[in-house]
Structures are given as C-alpha cells and as structure tokens.
Amino acid sequence: MSLSKSSKVKTLGKSSAIFTKTIVQMNDVSASYDSKNYVLKDIKMSIDRGTNYAIVGHSGSGKSTLLRLINGMMNPTSGKILVDYQTPNISDKKFKSFMHKIGYIPQNLGLIKNSTVLENILIGALPRVSGFNSFLKKFSDYEIDNAKKILKQVSLEDKADRKIYMLSGGEKRRVAIARALVQKPEIVLADEIVSELDHVTAREIMDVLAEAQATMKLTSIMVHHDLQLALEYADRVAVIKEGEKILEIGVEGGRIVDFQSGNYTQREILEMFTNESKE
C-alpha cells in the first residue's frame, strides 16, 4: 500500500529533521540599535556545518553584532537569519529549547571571578539540570566527571579548585572555552577570544579551539581583528567593513583558494588589517 503525498510529509515530519550542509544562513540582513544608524547592511552569509568560520574587521565594524544575531540576543531590522533552520530569538520558546546547542563566549568572557574554575564551567551544564537542582546549582556525579574531562581537554585539570581571579589571561580563556564545551554544543561563537593576548598565548588558545572543533565536530564562528590569524585557522574568512561584508575568502592548507566577492589583490587583503594586528 503506497502512502499519499500528505501522509509521506507527515511521516517525514515525525521521524526526521532537516540536516543540511549549511547550518547558518543570512539573507540581506541589516541591523540597527536605534532604527536610524545601521550597524550591519545587507549581509549575505552561509556557514557550513562543522567548519571554522572567521569574521574579521576593525573595532565598530559590526562583527560582534553578527554573533548577537546568530544567538538570538538581537533581532535583525530587516532580512532573514536561520540557524539550523530556526529563526534565532531568545524570546521564542522554541528557540530557547535550542539555545543550549549554541556555546557563546563573549568578549568579556562572562566568568564569575570569585568562583572556582570547576564551578564556572559547570554553568554550561545547567540546561540539563532540572528544577530545584538548577536553582541550587547542584550537579550529578556524571556532570561533574564530564566537566573534569573537559578541563583536562583544555589543560586545566590542575586548576579545578582555583578561583578565577587567580588565573592568567590565557587560563581564563581556557575556562570560557571549557564552559562552552560542557554545554555539548553544535555551534561555538567566540567574540575576540584572543584579543589582548601575546602571539604565543593567542595561538595556544586557537589550538585549543581548533582541536575541540575538529574532535567534537563543531561549527566554530569566531570574531577577530587579526586577518592573518584568522587565515591561519579558519576554513572561510568574511571581512566586514563599516557594516558591510566586502569580501569572503576560502582557505585551504594555509592558502587562499577563492574569493566569494571583492576585487582585492592578495597584497591588499593581507595588508588590510596589518596596522591593527600589530597594536
């Protein structure tokens, strides 16, 4: 007996989910904080699942706003955004149930300085803790063991009981990464996570993120102001200038392999952010 077309659609809806190569789509997205001055203008962006995508630009170019749009903390003024085929909006109940799949590392890291490393990263497990236990921040042995495994993954296993204010800048960033990973996310958003670090420490942090992205099959979306660092670690790099995406670069094996838009020479691209990256 064959199913009618409508029956097939109903069956598909019950047993399957959309799982495509693309996980984030932006179509003609503009954003404004005051309905007058636009921070972003007509952004088109497509991010593939399981890739490392970097967004590069000077301060005030709109990079951080892009991350806020992806995690639903801000709604676009116009255009459409889909994250795994859902419209991001923290006020929407359906999207709230999806939010634990997005690990967000803000520029200020959002750590509780008088709490321990372990206490901070266990915050990432709160979406899986129900009711009163969530209010008390009471975690199961499984969650604690999992958090300790993540600490080892970011090389902080000997700092579990140390207070955040006692850590170095690089160690604090490792804690923020661990907290995001404890969420068991599909997407990690990182806003200028290596800013103000020396080059050696910055690359150590980027290595930690790159390893986590590869082993956990995450989609990593990172904001940078250093174009050369982004080119070193990302699969694709979008360049944002004054709220507009002026260029997208494909990277493969340390080489630039394609331009999605723009008419820039290689020298112009590499020199575009040289002055800021040296500061």
TORKOL-4160 file (C-alpha; in steps of 0.2 Angstrom, whole numbers, padded with zeros to 4 digits, m for minus):
279
<pt num="1" X="0000" Y="0000" Z="0000"/>
<pt num="2" X="0008" Y="0017" Z="m0005"/>
<pt num="3" X="0007" Y="0032" Z="0005"/>
<pt num="4" X="m0002" Y="0048" Z="m0001"/>
<pt num="5" X="0009" Y="0064" Z="m0003"/>
<pt num="6" X="0002" Y="0071" Z="0013"/>
<pt num="7" X="0005" Y="0055" Z="0023"/>
<pt num="8" X="0023" Y="0055" Z="0017"/>
<pt num="9" X="0025" Y="0073" Z="0023"/>
<pt num="10" X="0018" Y="0069" Z="0040"/>
<pt num="11" X="0028" Y="0053" Z="0042"/>
<pt num="12" X="0044" Y="0063" Z="0037"/>
<pt num="13" X="0040" Y="0076" Z="0050"/>
<pt num="14" X="0038" Y="0064" Z="0064"/>
<pt num="15" X="0054" Y="0054" Z="0061"/>
<pt num="16" X="0067" Y="0066" Z="0053"/>
<pt num="17" X="0075" Y="0083" Z="0055"/>
<pt num="18" X="0082" Y="0094" Z="0042"/>
<pt num="19" X="0101" Y="0091" Z="0042"/>
<pt num="20" X="0110" Y="0100" Z="0028"/>
<pt num="21" X="0127" Y="0106" Z="0024"/>
<pt num="22" X="0123" Y="0123" Z="0029"/>
<pt num="23" X="0120" Y="0127" Z="0047"/>
<pt num="24" X="0119" Y="0147" Z="0047"/>
<pt num="25" X="0111" Y="0157" Z="0033"/>
<pt num="26" X="0109" Y="0176" Z="0032"/>
<pt num="27" X="0100" Y="0184" Z="0018"/>
<pt num="28" X="0100" Y="0203" Z="0016"/>
<pt num="29" X="0102" Y="0206" Z="0035"/>
<pt num="30" X="0103" Y="0223" Z="0041"/>
<pt num="31" X="0103" Y="0228" Z="0060"/>
<pt num="32" X="0102" Y="0244" Z="0069"/>
<pt num="33" X="0102" Y="0248" Z="0088"/>
<pt num="34" X="0092" Y="0265" Z="0086"/>
<pt num="35" X="0082" Y="0262" Z="0069"/>
<pt num="36" X="0092" Y="0276" Z="0061"/>
<pt num="37" X="0110" Y="0271" Z="0060"/>
<pt num="38" X="0114" Y="0254" Z="0053"/>
<pt num="39" X="0127" Y="0243" Z="0061"/>
<pt num="40" X="0125" Y="0230" Z="0048"/>
<pt num="41" X="0119" Y="0232" Z="0030"/>
<pt num="42" X="0113" Y="0219" Z="0018"/>
<pt num="43" X="0123" Y="0205" Z="0025"/>
<pt num="44" X="0123" Y="0188" Z="0015"/>
<pt num="45" X="0132" Y="0174" Z="0023"/>
<pt num="46" X="0131" Y="0155" Z="0023"/>
<pt num="47" X="0141" Y="0144" Z="0035"/>
<pt num="48" X="0144" Y="0126" Z="0033"/>
<pt num="49" X="0141" Y="0113" Z="0047"/>
<pt num="50" X="0157" Y="0108" Z="0055"/>
<pt num="51" X="0168" Y="0121" Z="0048"/>
<pt num="52" X="0179" Y="0135" Z="0056"/>
<pt num="53" X="0172" Y="0152" Z="0050"/>
<pt num="54" X="0180" Y="0168" Z="0055"/>
<pt num="55" X="0173" Y="0186" Z="0054"/>
<pt num="56" X="0186" Y="0199" Z="0053"/>
<pt num="57" X="0185" Y="0218" Z="0054"/>
<pt num="58" X="0191" Y="0234" Z="0064"/>
<pt num="59" X="0183" Y="0239" Z="0080"/>
<pt num="60" X="0165" Y="0245" Z="0077"/>
<pt num="61" X="0163" Y="0236" Z="0060"/>
<pt num="62" X="0148" Y="0226" Z="0066"/>
<pt num="63" X="0157" Y="0209" Z="0070"/>
<pt num="64" X="0150" Y="0207" Z="0087"/>
<pt num="65" X="0133" Y="0211" Z="0081"/>
<pt num="66" X="0133" Y="0197" Z="0069"/>
<pt num="67" X="0136" Y="0185" Z="0084"/>
<pt num="68" X="0122" Y="0193" Z="0093"/>
<pt num="69" X="0110" Y="0190" Z="0079"/>
<pt num="70" X="0116" Y="0172" Z="0077"/>
<pt num="71" X="0112" Y="0168" Z="0095"/>
<pt num="72" X="0096" Y="0177" Z="0095"/>
<pt num="73" X="0101" Y="0191" Z="0108"/>
<pt num="74" X="0096" Y="0204" Z="0094"/>
<pt num="75" X="0084" Y="0203" Z="0080"/>
<pt num="76" X="0088" Y="0210" Z="0063"/>
<pt num="77" X="0080" Y="0226" Z="0057"/>
<pt num="78" X="0077" Y="0218" Z="0040"/>
<pt num="79" X="0082" Y="0202" Z="0031"/>
<pt num="80" X="0081" Y="0184" Z="0037"/>
<pt num="81" X="0093" Y="0173" Z="0048"/>
<pt num="82" X="0091" Y="0154" Z="0050"/>
<pt num="83" X="0102" Y="0144" Z="0062"/>
<pt num="84" X="0099" Y="0126" Z="0059"/>
<pt num="85" X="0083" Y="0131" Z="0050"/>
<pt num="86" X="0076" Y="0140" Z="0066"/>
<pt num="87" X="0074" Y="0159" Z="0067"/>
<pt num="88" X="0085" Y="0165" Z="0082"/>
<pt num="89" X="0076" Y="0174" Z="0095"/>
<pt num="90" X="0079" Y="0172" Z="0114"/>
<pt num="91" X="0061" Y="0177" Z="0117"/>
<pt num="92" X="0054" Y="0162" Z="0107"/>
<pt num="93" X="0051" Y="0147" Z="0117"/>
<pt num="94" X="0055" Y="0135" Z="0103"/>
<pt num="95" X="0072" Y="0144" Z="0100"/>
<pt num="96" X="0075" Y="0144" Z="0119"/>
<pt num="97" X="0075" Y="0125" Z="0119"/>
<pt num="98" X="0088" Y="0125" Z="0105"/>
<pt num="99" X="0100" Y="0138" Z="0113"/>
<pt num="100" X="0110" Y="0125" Z="0123"/>
<pt num="101" X="0117" Y="0120" Z="0106"/>
<pt num="102" X="0125" Y="0137" Z="0104"/>
<pt num="103" X="0140" Y="0139" Z="0115"/>
<pt num="104" X="0143" Y="0158" Z="0117"/>
<pt num="105" X="0160" Y="0166" Z="0123"/>
<pt num="106" X="0158" Y="0184" Z="0125"/>
<pt num="107" X="0172" Y="0196" Z="0123"/>
<pt num="108" X="0172" Y="0199" Z="0142"/>
<pt num="109" X="0171" Y="0180" Z="0144"/>
<pt num="110" X="0157" Y="0181" Z="0157"/>
<pt num="111" X="0166" Y="0172" Z="0171"/>
<pt num="112" X="0162" Y="0173" Z="0189"/>
<pt num="113" X="0179" Y="0179" Z="0197"/>
<pt num="114" X="0176" Y="0174" Z="0215"/>
<pt num="115" X="0170" Y="0156" Z="0210"/>
<pt num="116" X="0181" Y="0141" Z="0206"/>
<pt num="117" X="0186" Y="0135" Z="0189"/>
<pt num="118" X="0175" Y="0120" Z="0191"/>
<pt num="119" X="0160" Y="0130" Z="0197"/>
<pt num="120" X="0162" Y="0141" Z="0182"/>
<pt num="121" X="0162" Y="0128" Z="0169"/>
<pt num="122" X="0148" Y="0118" Z="0177"/>
<pt num="123" X="0137" Y="0133" Z="0172"/>
<pt num="124" X="0137" Y="0126" Z="0155"/>
<pt num="125" X="0128" Y="0110" Z="0161"/>
<pt num="126" X="0113" Y="0120" Z="0169"/>
<pt num="127" X="0102" Y="0117" Z="0154"/>
<pt num="128" X="0102" Y="0098" Z="0158"/>
<pt num="129" X="0099" Y="0101" Z="0176"/>
<pt num="130" X="0080" Y="0102" Z="0181"/>
<pt num="131" X="0070" Y="0112" Z="0194"/>
<pt num="132" X="0077" Y="0115" Z="0211"/>
<pt num="133" X="0094" Y="0107" Z="0207"/>
<pt num="134" X="0096" Y="0120" Z="0194"/>
<pt num="135" X="0092" Y="0134" Z="0206"/>
<pt num="136" X="0104" Y="0127" Z="0219"/>
<pt num="137" X="0117" Y="0123" Z="0205"/>
<pt num="138" X="0118" Y="0105" Z="0211"/>
<pt num="139" X="0126" Y="0094" Z="0199"/>
<pt num="140" X="0126" Y="0075" Z="0197"/>
<pt num="141" X="0142" Y="0065" Z="0198"/>
<pt num="142" X="0140" Y="0062" Z="0179"/>
<pt num="143" X="0140" Y="0081" Z="0176"/>
<pt num="144" X="0155" Y="0084" Z="0187"/>
<pt num="145" X="0165" Y="0070" Z="0179"/>
<pt num="146" X="0161" Y="0076" Z="0162"/>
<pt num="147" X="0167" Y="0094" Z="0167"/>
<pt num="148" X="0183" Y="0087" Z="0174"/>
<pt num="149" X="0186" Y="0078" Z="0157"/>
<pt num="150" X="0183" Y="0094" Z="0148"/>
<pt num="151" X="0195" Y="0103" Z="0160"/>
<pt num="152" X="0208" Y="0090" Z="0155"/>
<pt num="153" X="0205" Y="0093" Z="0137"/>
<pt num="154" X="0209" Y="0112" Z="0139"/>
<pt num="155" X="0224" Y="0108" Z="0150"/>
<pt num="156" X="0217" Y="0115" Z="0166"/>
<pt num="157" X="0214" Y="0099" Z="0176"/>
<pt num="158" X="0226" Y="0105" Z="0190"/>
<pt num="159" X="0216" Y="0121" Z="0192"/>
<pt num="160" X="0199" Y="0115" Z="0195"/>
<pt num="161" X="0198" Y="0122" Z="0213"/>
<pt num="162" X="0207" Y="0139" Z="0209"/>
<pt num="163" X="0197" Y="0155" Z="0209"/>
<pt num="164" X="0195" Y="0164" Z="0193"/>
<pt num="165" X="0203" Y="0180" Z="0198"/>
<pt num="166" X="0219" Y="0170" Z="0202"/>
<pt num="167" X="0221" Y="0164" Z="0184"/>
<pt num="168" X="0231" Y="0172" Z="0169"/>
<pt num="169" X="0223" Y="0179" Z="0154"/>
<pt num="170" X="0226" Y="0163" Z="0144"/>
<pt num="171" X="0219" Y="0152" Z="0158"/>
<pt num="172" X="0203" Y="0162" Z="0159"/>
<pt num="173" X="0200" Y="0160" Z="0141"/>
<pt num="174" X="0203" Y="0141" Z="0143"/>
<pt num="175" X="0189" Y="0141" Z="0156"/>
<pt num="176" X="0177" Y="0151" Z="0145"/>
<pt num="177" X="0180" Y="0138" Z="0131"/>
<pt num="178" X="0178" Y="0123" Z="0143"/>
<pt num="179" X="0161" Y="0131" Z="0149"/>
<pt num="180" X="0155" Y="0132" Z="0131"/>
<pt num="181" X="0161" Y="0114" Z="0128"/>
<pt num="182" X="0152" Y="0107" Z="0143"/>
<pt num="183" X="0136" Y="0113" Z="0135"/>
<pt num="184" X="0138" Y="0100" Z="0122"/>
<pt num="185" X="0135" Y="0112" Z="0108"/>
<pt num="186" X="0134" Y="0111" Z="0090"/>
<pt num="187" X="0140" Y="0129" Z="0087"/>
<pt num="188" X="0153" Y="0139" Z="0096"/>
<pt num="189" X="0153" Y="0158" Z="0095"/>
<pt num="190" X="0168" Y="0166" Z="0101"/>
<pt num="191" X="0170" Y="0185" Z="0101"/>
<pt num="192" X="0188" Y="0192" Z="0101"/>
<pt num="193" X="0194" Y="0177" Z="0112"/>
<pt num="194" X="0212" Y="0181" Z="0109"/>
<pt num="195" X="0212" Y="0200" Z="0110"/>
<pt num="196" X="0225" Y="0207" Z="0121"/>
<pt num="197" X="0235" Y="0191" Z="0122"/>
<pt num="198" X="0253" Y="0189" Z="0116"/>
<pt num="199" X="0255" Y="0180" Z="0100"/>
<pt num="200" X="0261" Y="0164" Z="0108"/>
<pt num="201" X="0247" Y="0163" Z="0120"/>
<pt num="202" X="0234" Y="0168" Z="0106"/>
<pt num="203" X="0240" Y="0153" Z="0096"/>
<pt num="204" X="0239" Y="0141" Z="0111"/>
<pt num="205" X="0221" Y="0147" Z="0113"/>
<pt num="206" X="0217" Y="0145" Z="0095"/>
<pt num="207" X="0225" Y="0127" Z="0095"/>
<pt num="208" X="0213" Y="0123" Z="0109"/>
<pt num="209" X="0198" Y="0129" Z="0100"/>
<pt num="210" X="0204" Y="0121" Z="0084"/>
<pt num="211" X="0206" Y="0104" Z="0092"/>
<pt num="212" X="0189" Y="0105" Z="0100"/>
<pt num="213" X="0181" Y="0110" Z="0084"/>
<pt num="214" X="0189" Y="0095" Z="0075"/>
<pt num="215" X="0186" Y="0081" Z="0088"/>
<pt num="216" X="0168" Y="0087" Z="0093"/>
<pt num="217" X="0163" Y="0091" Z="0075"/>
<pt num="218" X="0158" Y="0108" Z="0080"/>
<pt num="219" X="0154" Y="0123" Z="0069"/>
<pt num="220" X="0165" Y="0137" Z="0076"/>
<pt num="221" X="0161" Y="0155" Z="0072"/>
<pt num="222" X="0174" Y="0167" Z="0078"/>
<pt num="223" X="0176" Y="0186" Z="0078"/>
<pt num="224" X="0194" Y="0193" Z="0075"/>
<pt num="225" X="0203" Y="0209" Z="0071"/>
<pt num="226" X="0219" Y="0200" Z="0065"/>
<pt num="227" X="0216" Y="0194" Z="0047"/>
<pt num="228" X="0232" Y="0184" Z="0046"/>
<pt num="229" X="0227" Y="0174" Z="0062"/>
<pt num="230" X="0210" Y="0171" Z="0055"/>
<pt num="231" X="0218" Y="0165" Z="0039"/>
<pt num="232" X="0229" Y="0153" Z="0048"/>
<pt num="233" X="0215" Y="0144" Z="0057"/>
<pt num="234" X="0199" Y="0146" Z="0048"/>
<pt num="235" X="0191" Y="0137" Z="0033"/>
<pt num="236" X="0182" Y="0153" Z="0027"/>
<pt num="237" X="0185" Y="0171" Z="0032"/>
<pt num="238" X="0172" Y="0185" Z="0030"/>
<pt num="239" X="0179" Y="0203" Z="0030"/>
<pt num="240" X="0167" Y="0216" Z="0037"/>
<pt num="241" X="0170" Y="0235" Z="0034"/>
<pt num="242" X="0158" Y="0248" Z="0041"/>
<pt num="243" X="0144" Y="0236" Z="0042"/>
<pt num="244" X="0146" Y="0228" Z="0025"/>
<pt num="245" X="0153" Y="0211" Z="0020"/>
<pt num="246" X="0166" Y="0217" Z="0007"/>
<pt num="247" X="0175" Y="0200" Z="0005"/>
<pt num="248" X="0174" Y="0182" Z="0009"/>
<pt num="249" X="0190" Y="0171" Z="0007"/>
<pt num="250" X="0191" Y="0152" Z="0006"/>
<pt num="251" X="0206" Y="0145" Z="0015"/>
<pt num="252" X="0214" Y="0128" Z="0012"/>
<pt num="253" X="0230" Y="0121" Z="0019"/>
<pt num="254" X="0236" Y="0138" Z="0024"/>
<pt num="255" X="0232" Y="0145" Z="0006"/>
<pt num="256" X="0219" Y="0157" Z="0000"/>
<pt num="257" X="0210" Y="0147" Z="m0013"/>
<pt num="258" X="0195" Y="0158" Z="m0018"/>
<pt num="259" X="0186" Y="0175" Z="m0016"/>
<pt num="260" X="0167" Y="0175" Z="m0015"/>
<pt num="261" X="0167" Y="0193" Z="m0018"/>
<pt num="262" X="0178" Y="0209" Z="m0019"/>
<pt num="263" X="0191" Y="0214" Z="m0031"/>
<pt num="264" X="0206" Y="0215" Z="m0019"/>
<pt num="265" X="0223" Y="0209" Z="m0023"/>
<pt num="266" X="0232" Y="0197" Z="m0012"/>
<pt num="267" X="0243" Y="0211" Z="m0005"/>
<pt num="268" X="0229" Y="0222" Z="m0002"/>
<pt num="269" X="0220" Y="0208" Z="0008"/>
<pt num="270" X="0235" Y="0204" Z="0018"/>
<pt num="271" X="0239" Y="0222" Z="0022"/>
<pt num="272" X="0221" Y="0227" Z="0026"/>
<pt num="273" X="0222" Y="0224" Z="0044"/>
<pt num="274" X="0241" Y="0224" Z="0047"/>
<pt num="275" X="0242" Y="0240" Z="0057"/>
<pt num="276" X="0228" Y="0235" Z="0069"/>
<pt num="277" X="0235" Y="0217" Z="0071"/>
<pt num="278" X="0252" Y="0225" Z="0077"/>
<pt num="279" X="0244" Y="0235" Z="0090"/>
